[in-house]
Amino acid sequence: MPSALSFTALQVMQDAPVIPVIVLNDVAHAVPMARALVAGGIRMLEVTLRTPQALACIEAIARDVPEAVVGAGTVRSKADAQAAARAGARFAVSPGYTSTVGQACRDAGLALLPGVATGSEIMVAQEDGFTELKFFPAMQAGGPAMLKAWSGPFFDVKFCPTGGVSLQNAREFLALPNVVCVGGSWLVPADAVAQGNWDAVTQLARDTQALRTR
């Protein structure tokens, strides 16, 4: 069951202009990376389930960086949702959407940002009660122009575009009224993580605050 400290998907999206999309290959990097992002004002952290170490990284952040809110990305199944919740994740992000994943996240008390790339997928997610969605892959699926087109028929949906979003184009997305935040991997460059250059990660996190447009 969801705890009293659970977050809604909208709260996750509203916390900062950017949700970092994080790929970690070494558990030793998890805690210092999370602390570096928090120091720069980013506390909603999406650790993708793309590496064998991902769940252990989520567990370490949940245990040792209480000021962060760690979530699991690349959640594709009921098993992924359950494992993420056991590891201490507070929210989930999926690359697509199925009702099974939606229900599994509800059962586990995880706020879910389901991935959508078409109008039909938006309608399926809405039928299951999800109105805050991840637009993925954002640039490849139509970019800001697609979100503008969706603002008419899907006037009651809020989006977090992810995929091809960068510091250079994030502002164009964030200026749209149906975009609450963006997701991006540029906050945690692989070379900075590998070198333990946490000051660089903190600075990149701080730079995102200038993206706020309203």
Summary of the structure (lengths in Angstrom):
residues: 214
radius of gyration: 15.9
end to end distance: 34.4
largest distance: 46.4
contacts: 749
relative contact order: 0.17
helix: 43%
strand: 17%
